[in-house]
Amino acid sequence: MTSANSGRWLIRVGSASFLVGLVFVGVVFLPFFAGSSAQPALAAVGTMLGPLGFALILVGLVRRATATNRAVREALEAD
């Protein structure tokens, strides 16, 4: 796997998951602003996608950085 592609899919999936989690957070808090205390249970579970997406983004960034560092180190050793 090249350094440009390493971790890219983790970053994309994590970003999508994070954005969906933020939408669920809005869905959970929207009834409180409307004056109701009822909250959908599935939406409360969906809010966990935000932290999961954030963790996936971080793992993807670490994988990409280590792959880039490895490629630079190999290029320097080849010279």
Stockholm file with secondary structure:
# STOCKHOLM 1.0

chainA/1-79         MTSANSGRWLIRVGSASFLVGLVFVGVVFLPFFAGSSAQPALAAVGTMLGPLGFALILVGLVRRATATNRAVREALEAD
#=GR chainA/1-79 SS CCTTTTTHHHHHHHHHHHHHHHHHHHHHHHHHHTTCCCCCHHHHHHTTHHHHHHHHHHHHHHHHHHHHHHHHHHHHHHC
#=GC SS_cons        CCTTTTTHHHHHHHHHHHHHHHHHHHHHHHHHHTTCCCCCHHHHHHTTHHHHHHHHHHHHHHHHHHHHHHHHHHHHHHC
//
